[in-house]
Amino acid sequence: MRGVTRRTIAACWLAVSLGLANATALGQARTVYYSGFEPGQDYDMEYPIIDHDGWQGEGTGGNGLVEDNFEGLGQQGYIGYWPPLEDSEGYTSLWRSVEGIGQEETRITVTMLMKIADSTNDQRDDFRWSLYNDNLRRLMTLDFDNETGNINYALDDDIFFSTGYKFKHEAIYDLKFVLDFAANTWTVSIGGEGQGVVLFINAKKLTTTGLNLTFGDLGPSWIIHNPEAPGDNYMVFDEYRITAETSDFAPKAPPTLAWGGWANDGRAMLQLGGDATTDYTVEVSDDLKTWTPLETAKPGDTWKEIADAEAPDYEQRFYRARTVD
């Protein structure tokens, strides 16, 4: 991005687009990581799950391995149950980073079996699955509130909303996250014993603040309501699988800005390009901190002329273009 003055004219500006259109899928899903938490993958029931098979964690609260919580599936991982070593600890988190995802593999699917066991001490907490990008920035969270039974979600702004669905204690759920980084969307479906698959989060945004759209990890957390009195509730999980494939979506042409010269009446003239049918907003700033909308328009088949009548009143002006959403 470059500034514009009466003496120095820049020809182009950097523009970023999140506009997307449907395209044909180009690849098949491949498994990039799987764990059944079995001895064959060197999982030892005498130790916490942290440090097994690349799993990492934060917090000293309960986590480890149990057996036969899911019939016929051997060992499972769990988080919760026994309290952290310090009363000040409000959470315990686990994650397992994954390498080897190709740059073109922008559709990531994460599946697992899970259930939540209720507390016996009348203290109840939250259990969550959270997605982080490869810069360790949180993108989304799915929350199971064991106090209310509600399933909630949060985007990258940390504001939680109810999905309108509830879960049952001891029920085994088949949870599926579809993370489409090319489309900037995430979807969650859940299936349970004696019921079909329910799609209860559909095409929410992975980022609302422009965070880097990459897959880092998606792992479980135990969020303690009262750190001085944690519940002995816990979440069990198994058959944890991550697959990667080429997205069904392809980006539209990004917006572009080109310098069009000075009009006879002193206006600065810009040329907005990009996808012919997409609305882009051109914004203007004189300090690169505060941005003000100048005009929203579609480029059309060639380009759209944008005028800045106030440009002569400033020593320098900066311009950028973005999709309206």
C-alpha positions as CSV (number, residue, x, y, z in Angstrom):
1,M,0.0,0.0,0.0
2,R,1.4,3.4,-0.9
3,G,0.4,7.0,-0.3
4,V,-0.7,9.5,-2.9
5,T,0.5,13.2,-2.8
6,R,0.3,15.9,-5.4
7,R,4.0,15.3,-6.0
8,T,4.2,11.5,-5.8
9,I,1.6,9.3,-7.4
10,A,1.4,5.5,-6.7
11,A,0.0,3.3,-9.4
12,C,-1.3,0.4,-7.4
13,W,-2.5,-0.5,-3.9
14,L,-2.6,-3.7,-2.0
15,A,-6.1,-5.1,-1.7
16,V,-7.4,-8.2,0.1
17,S,-10.5,-10.2,-0.9
18,L,-12.6,-12.7,1.0
19,G,-15.1,-13.0,-1.8
20,L,-15.7,-16.7,-2.8
21,A,-17.5,-18.6,-5.5
22,N,-18.3,-22.3,-6.0
23,A,-15.9,-24.4,-8.0
24,T,-15.4,-28.1,-8.6
25,A,-13.7,-30.2,-6.0
26,L,-10.2,-31.1,-7.2
27,G,-9.0,-33.7,-4.6
28,Q,-10.0,-36.5,-2.3
29,A,-9.8,-36.4,1.5
30,R,-6.7,-38.0,2.9
31,T,-6.0,-38.8,6.6
32,V,-3.2,-36.6,8.0
33,Y,-3.6,-37.8,11.6
34,Y,-5.5,-40.5,13.5
35,S,-5.5,-41.7,17.0
36,G,-7.5,-44.4,18.7
37,F,-5.4,-43.9,21.9
38,E,-4.3,-47.5,21.9
39,P,-1.2,-49.2,23.3
40,G,-0.1,-49.7,19.7
41,Q,0.5,-46.0,19.4
42,D,2.4,-46.1,22.7
43,Y,-0.4,-44.7,24.9
44,D,0.2,-45.8,28.5
45,M,-2.7,-45.6,30.9
46,E,-0.4,-44.9,33.8
47,Y,0.5,-41.4,32.5
48,P,-1.4,-38.3,31.4
49,I,-2.2,-38.0,27.7
50,I,0.3,-35.1,27.4
51,D,3.6,-36.2,25.7
52,H,1.9,-39.2,24.1
53,D,2.2,-39.2,20.3
54,G,2.9,-35.5,20.1
55,W,0.0,-34.3,22.3
56,Q,0.8,-31.2,24.3
57,G,-1.0,-29.4,27.0
58,E,-1.4,-26.5,29.4
59,G,-2.6,-26.7,33.0
60,T,-2.2,-29.5,35.6
61,G,-5.8,-30.6,35.7
62,G,-6.9,-34.2,34.9
63,N,-6.1,-35.8,31.6
64,G,-5.1,-39.3,30.6
65,L,-6.5,-42.6,29.4
66,V,-9.4,-44.8,30.4
67,E,-10.6,-48.1,29.1
68,D,-13.9,-49.4,27.6
69,N,-15.8,-46.2,28.0
70,F,-16.9,-46.8,24.4
71,E,-17.7,-50.5,24.0
72,G,-15.3,-52.4,21.8
73,L,-13.0,-49.5,21.2
74,G,-10.3,-50.2,23.8
75,Q,-8.7,-47.1,25.3
76,Q,-9.9,-43.5,25.2
77,G,-8.5,-40.2,26.1
78,Y,-10.2,-38.0,28.7
79,I,-9.9,-34.5,30.2
80,G,-11.2,-33.3,33.6
81,Y,-12.1,-35.4,36.7
82,W,-9.2,-34.6,39.0
83,P,-8.4,-31.0,40.0
84,P,-5.4,-28.9,39.1
85,L,-2.5,-28.7,41.5
86,E,-3.1,-25.0,42.1
87,D,-6.5,-23.4,43.1
88,S,-5.7,-20.5,40.8
89,E,-5.8,-22.7,37.6
90,G,-9.0,-22.2,35.7
91,Y,-8.5,-24.5,32.8
92,T,-6.6,-27.4,31.3
93,S,-6.1,-27.7,27.5
94,L,-4.8,-30.3,25.2
95,W,-3.7,-30.1,21.6
96,R,-1.9,-32.0,18.9
97,S,-0.3,-30.0,16.1
98,V,-0.4,-31.5,12.6
99,E,2.2,-31.1,9.9
100,G,2.2,-32.1,6.2
101,I,-1.0,-30.4,5.1
102,G,-0.5,-29.2,1.6
103,Q,-1.0,-25.5,0.7
104,E,-3.9,-26.5,-1.7
105,E,-5.6,-28.6,1.0
106,T,-7.8,-25.9,2.5
107,R,-10.7,-28.1,3.6
108,I,-9.9,-29.8,6.9
109,T,-12.3,-32.2,8.6
110,V,-11.9,-33.3,12.2
111,T,-14.0,-36.1,13.7
112,M,-14.1,-37.8,17.1
113,L,-16.4,-39.7,19.4
114,M,-17.1,-38.0,22.7
115,K,-19.2,-38.1,25.8
116,I,-19.4,-36.0,29.0
117,A,-19.7,-37.7,32.4
118,D,-21.5,-35.7,35.1
119,S,-20.1,-34.5,38.4
120,T,-20.8,-36.3,41.6
121,N,-19.8,-33.3,43.8
122,D,-22.5,-30.9,42.5
123,Q,-19.8,-28.7,40.8
124,R,-20.1,-28.5,37.0
125,D,-17.8,-27.1,34.4
126,D,-17.5,-26.5,30.7
127,F,-15.8,-28.7,28.1
128,R,-14.7,-27.2,24.8
129,W,-13.2,-28.0,21.4
130,S,-11.2,-25.0,20.1
131,L,-9.5,-24.4,16.8
132,Y,-6.2,-22.5,16.5
133,N,-4.3,-21.3,13.5
134,D,-0.6,-21.9,13.0
135,N,0.1,-18.5,14.6
136,L,-1.6,-19.8,17.8
137,R,-4.6,-17.5,17.4
138,R,-7.9,-19.0,18.3
139,L,-10.5,-19.0,15.4
140,M,-13.5,-20.8,16.9
141,T,-14.8,-22.7,19.9
142,L,-17.6,-25.2,20.5
143,D,-18.6,-25.3,24.2
144,F,-20.5,-27.9,26.2
145,D,-21.8,-26.3,29.3
146,N,-22.3,-29.0,31.9
147,E,-24.2,-26.7,34.2
148,T,-27.0,-26.0,31.7
149,G,-26.5,-28.8,29.2
150,N,-26.4,-26.2,26.4
151,I,-24.1,-26.4,23.4
152,N,-22.6,-23.0,22.6
153,Y,-20.2,-21.6,20.2
154,A,-17.9,-18.6,19.8
155,L,-16.2,-17.0,16.8
156,D,-12.8,-15.3,17.1
157,D,-14.3,-12.4,19.1
158,D,-14.8,-14.6,22.3
159,I,-18.6,-13.9,22.4
160,F,-20.5,-17.1,23.1
161,F,-23.9,-17.9,21.6
162,S,-26.3,-20.8,22.1
163,T,-26.7,-23.3,19.2
164,G,-30.2,-24.1,20.5
165,Y,-29.1,-27.7,21.2
166,K,-28.5,-29.6,24.4
167,F,-26.4,-32.7,25.2
168,K,-27.1,-35.6,27.6
169,H,-24.7,-37.0,30.2
170,E,-23.1,-40.4,29.3
171,A,-24.5,-40.2,25.7
172,I,-21.9,-41.0,23.0
173,Y,-21.8,-38.4,20.3
174,D,-20.1,-38.5,16.9
175,L,-18.8,-35.0,16.4
176,K,-17.7,-33.7,13.0
177,F,-16.0,-30.3,12.2
178,V,-15.7,-29.2,8.6
179,L,-13.3,-26.3,8.3
180,D,-13.1,-24.6,4.9
181,F,-10.3,-22.1,5.0
182,A,-10.8,-21.1,1.4
183,A,-14.4,-20.2,2.1
184,N,-13.7,-18.8,5.6
185,T,-16.4,-21.1,7.0
186,W,-16.8,-23.8,9.6
187,T,-19.7,-26.3,10.0
188,V,-20.4,-28.8,12.8
189,S,-22.7,-31.8,12.8
190,I,-23.4,-34.2,15.6
191,G,-24.8,-37.7,15.7
192,G,-25.9,-39.7,18.7
193,E,-27.2,-43.1,19.8
194,G,-30.7,-43.6,18.4
195,Q,-30.8,-40.4,16.4
196,G,-29.7,-39.2,13.0
197,V,-26.9,-36.7,12.2
198,V,-27.9,-33.1,13.1
199,L,-26.2,-30.1,11.4
200,F,-26.3,-27.5,14.1
201,I,-23.7,-25.0,13.1
202,N,-23.7,-24.1,9.4
203,A,-21.2,-21.9,7.5
204,K,-20.1,-19.6,10.4
205,K,-17.0,-17.5,9.8
206,L,-13.7,-18.9,10.8
207,T,-12.4,-15.4,11.3
208,T,-14.2,-12.1,11.6
209,T,-11.0,-10.1,12.3
210,G,-8.7,-11.1,9.4
211,L,-6.7,-13.7,11.3
212,N,-4.5,-16.1,9.3
213,L,-6.7,-18.9,7.9
214,T,-4.5,-21.9,8.5
215,F,-5.0,-25.1,10.5
216,G,-2.8,-25.4,13.6
217,D,-4.7,-27.7,15.9
218,L,-8.2,-28.5,17.2
219,G,-8.2,-29.8,20.8
220,P,-10.2,-30.2,24.0
221,S,-10.3,-28.0,27.0
222,W,-11.7,-28.2,30.5
223,I,-12.9,-24.8,31.7
224,I,-13.5,-24.8,35.5
225,H,-16.3,-22.6,36.7
226,N,-15.0,-22.3,40.3
227,P,-11.2,-23.0,40.4
228,E,-11.5,-23.4,44.2
229,A,-14.1,-26.2,43.8
230,P,-13.7,-28.0,40.4
231,G,-16.3,-30.6,39.4
232,D,-15.2,-34.2,39.0
233,N,-17.0,-34.2,35.6
234,Y,-14.9,-35.2,32.6
235,M,-15.0,-35.5,28.8
236,V,-14.0,-38.8,27.1
237,F,-12.9,-38.8,23.4
238,D,-11.8,-41.4,20.9
239,E,-11.4,-42.1,17.2
240,Y,-9.8,-38.7,16.7
241,R,-9.2,-38.2,12.9
242,I,-8.0,-35.2,10.8
243,T,-8.4,-35.3,7.0
244,A,-7.4,-32.8,4.4
245,E,-8.6,-32.1,0.9
246,T,-8.9,-29.4,-1.7
247,S,-11.8,-27.0,-1.0
248,D,-15.0,-27.0,-3.0
249,F,-14.6,-23.2,-3.1
250,A,-12.3,-21.0,-5.1
251,P,-11.7,-17.3,-4.5
252,K,-13.1,-14.7,-6.9
253,A,-10.7,-12.2,-8.4
254,P,-9.5,-9.9,-5.6
255,P,-10.2,-6.1,-5.8
256,T,-7.5,-3.9,-7.3
257,L,-6.9,-0.2,-7.3
258,A,-5.1,1.8,-10.0
259,W,-4.3,5.5,-10.2
260,G,-6.4,7.3,-12.8
261,G,-4.8,10.7,-12.5
262,W,-6.2,14.1,-11.5
263,A,-9.4,15.4,-12.9
264,N,-9.7,19.0,-14.1
265,D,-11.6,20.0,-11.0
266,G,-8.9,18.6,-8.7
267,R,-10.4,15.3,-7.8
268,A,-8.2,12.2,-7.4
269,M,-9.4,9.5,-9.8
270,L,-9.0,5.8,-9.0
271,Q,-9.8,2.7,-11.1
272,L,-11.5,-0.2,-9.1
273,G,-11.1,-3.6,-10.6
274,G,-12.0,-7.2,-9.5
275,D,-14.9,-9.6,-9.9
276,A,-17.5,-7.9,-12.2
277,T,-20.5,-8.7,-9.9
278,T,-19.0,-8.3,-6.5
279,D,-19.5,-5.2,-4.3
280,Y,-16.2,-3.7,-3.1
281,T,-15.8,-0.8,-0.7
282,V,-13.0,1.6,-1.4
283,E,-11.7,3.2,1.9
284,V,-9.5,6.3,2.4
285,S,-7.1,7.3,5.2
286,D,-4.6,10.1,5.8
287,D,-2.7,8.3,8.6
288,L,-3.1,4.5,7.9
289,K,-5.0,4.2,11.2
290,T,-8.5,5.6,10.6
291,W,-10.2,4.4,7.5
292,T,-13.3,6.0,6.0
293,P,-15.5,4.5,3.3
294,L,-15.3,6.4,0.1
295,E,-17.6,4.5,-2.2
296,T,-19.0,1.0,-2.7
297,A,-19.3,-0.3,-6.2
298,K,-19.1,-3.2,-8.6
299,P,-16.1,-3.1,-11.1
300,G,-18.2,-4.3,-14.0
301,D,-16.6,-6.0,-17.0
302,T,-13.6,-3.6,-17.1
303,W,-13.2,-1.3,-14.1
304,K,-15.2,1.3,-12.1
305,E,-14.0,4.9,-11.8
306,I,-13.9,6.2,-8.2
307,A,-13.4,9.9,-7.3
308,D,-12.0,11.4,-4.2
309,A,-13.1,15.1,-4.2
310,E,-11.3,15.8,-0.9
311,A,-7.9,14.6,-2.0
312,P,-6.5,18.2,-2.8
313,D,-7.0,19.2,0.9
314,Y,-4.4,16.6,2.1
315,E,-0.7,16.3,1.8
316,Q,-1.1,12.5,1.4
317,R,-3.9,10.0,1.0
318,F,-4.0,6.2,1.3
319,Y,-6.6,4.0,-0.4
320,R,-7.6,0.3,0.0
321,A,-10.4,-1.9,-1.4
322,R,-12.1,-4.8,0.3
323,T,-15.2,-7.0,-0.2
324,V,-18.3,-5.6,1.6
325,D,-18.5,-8.5,4.0
